[in-house]
Amino acid sequence: MPLKERDLKVCYIYQDQYPWDVRVEKITHTLAKEGIEVHIISRNRDCLPIREKLSHNLYVHRLPGNVNKYIRNIINSPAFFSP
């Protein structure tokens, strides 16, 4: 069975809090416009919504932000095994 564009899904792991980087926005919006379902995984330093639909086929999933400040800093800190 041939793979169609609407069958494609992309998971973009972003190293910081989204939105921020213009390049990430351009890449993900272009893929979404072409019918590819795009999911962005990012940090959440400012307690933004955990799940957000930006447009058709474009979703953001953030780390939990409703925990206390110290736990949020530990969760969002970079590690050698973490993007």
N, C-alpha and C positions, 0 to 999 in steps of 0.2 A: 504494500500500500504506500503510495507516494506521500511524502511529508508536505503539508500545505503550510503557508505562512501563519494561518490562524491557529495551527497546532503548536507553534513555537512559543516557548516561555523562557524568559531570561531573568536570572537573579543577579543583581548588581550589588555587591557588598561594598559599601562606601565607608571609608575610614573615619569620617567625622559626622557631625550632625547635618542632616539634609534639611533644607536647601542651603547651599553655599557655593558650590563650584559650578561655573558656567559650562565647563566641559561635560560634566555629568548630566546636567540638564539637557544639553544638545544631543548627547548620545541617547539618553533614555527617551526623550521626546520623539526623536527621529524613529527609533525602533517602534515605539507605540503607534506612531502615525502609519507605519507600514503594516500594522495589524498584528504585531508581536506583543504578547502580554509581558510586561516588565514589572518586576518587583525589586524595590530598592530597600536594602537592609542598612540601617544607620544607627548612630548613637543618639542619645536624647538628653542633652545637658539642660535644656530649658523647659522640661516637662511639657513638650508638645504632644499631640495625640499619638497614641501607639500605632494606630492604623489610620491611613489617610488615602483616599482615592484622589489623585491629582487630575486625571483626565481618563478618557476611555483607554483601557489597557495599561494604565500606569498607576502603580500603587507604592506607597511608602510604608515600611514596617520599622518602627523604632523600638529601641530597648525601653523597658519600663521606666517612666520618669516620675512616678508618684511615690517613690520611696524616699527616705530621708536623704539629706544632702551627702552624708558620708558614704552611705551604701551606693548612691548613684555615682559618686566619684570613683569608687572601687570598680563598679561594673563598667564604667566608661574608660577606665585607664587602659592604655595599650599594654599588651604583653607579647612575649616572643611567639606565642602560639595563636594570638588573636589578631584579626585584621584591624 
